[in-house]
Amino acid sequence: MVILNKIYTRTGDKGQTSLGDGSRRSKADVRIEAYGTVDETNAQIGVARVLCTSPALARLDSMLARIQNDLFDVGADLCVPQGSDEKEGTALRIVAAQCERLESDIDALNAELGPLRSFVLPAGTASAAQLHVARTVCRRAERIIVALMAHSEHVNSHVLVYMNRLSDFLFVASRHANQVTSAGDVLWVPGMNR
């Protein structure tokens, strides 16, 4: 259980923070950047949820609420470096079922959409545009996680899969938001303004 009685601790005043295992890292560390960008993704999804005011978006809002909780799991996973000798259940880790649920949600939303004949511009309704913003932040988080792995830091493989699926979900969710509110996709027209 998490208990937050005191918000400021002064322990980060010199540019360092603690990981979940108690070790200290620079706030510029790639691991900190990774879970910080996951947190930013979560905040962007929160804004998208506030914009999902149409009753037609209630199912999507429910999916997004679950994803927000999952993103705290992703952050917790990244916050505790996984050791080779880690015993199962000692740290909160993303599991395959969470990735599979995202795939199921993608398939359900995508089944209601028409095929794409061009790239989609981040536009349409406010909720759809905001879901595109969340998607781009999610992709950045994914790139930072890959960079963390390139620094020889171990990352639970399900974390990278989850973030990759999430960006796909957010793309499909933006199209869904435009469709159910009758805005429709705004498509890229190559060379339109030449």
Secondary structure, DSSP 8 states (H G I E B T S, - for coil): ----S-S--STTTTSEEE-TTS-EEETTSHHHHHHHHHHHHHHHHHHHHHH--SGGGHHHHHHHHHHHHHHHHHHHHHHS---TT--TTSS----HHHHHHHHHHHHHHHTTS---SS-B-S-SSHHHHHHHHHHHHHHHHHHHHHHHHHTT----HHHHHHHHHHHHHHHHHHHHHHHHTT----B--TTTT-
